[in-house]
Amino acid sequence: MSTATAARAAPDNLSATFAALSDPTRRAILSRVSKGESSVSELAEPFDMSMPAISKHLKVLERAGLIERGREAQWRPCKLRADPLQQAADYFNEYRHHWESQLDALDAYLAKKHPKKRPKS
């Protein structure tokens, strides 16, 4: 099964990914995790919110499969899991051809309507 077909076959996973990405705090956390493993306290640093609030955001990201939390003694590293992001990209890529052809048609229309004038030599 192709990745695009898998994305269509698992709408709940795709919905969970989009729901998780709909929040700017979670997108910022995901951006930080994409740079490498980070502890919960490192991820919480730039945000003016409580640790329980950060934990709730992390749980949403974890349920969507976007991050994975490990346990190494007292350290709980969070790391990126990119598969759901690839499924989301595949979903949008299914529509890329449609939008590119629409934009090409618009470009052709505008070129016909407003031809470029050649500069006088």
Buried (B, 14 or more C-beta within 10 A) or exposed (E): EEBBEBBBEBEEBBEBBEEBBEBEBBEBBBEBBBEEBBBBEBBBEEBEEEEEEBEBBBEBBBEBBBBBBEEEEEEBBBEBBEBBBEBBBBBEEEEEEEEEEEEEEEEEEEEEEEEEEEEEE
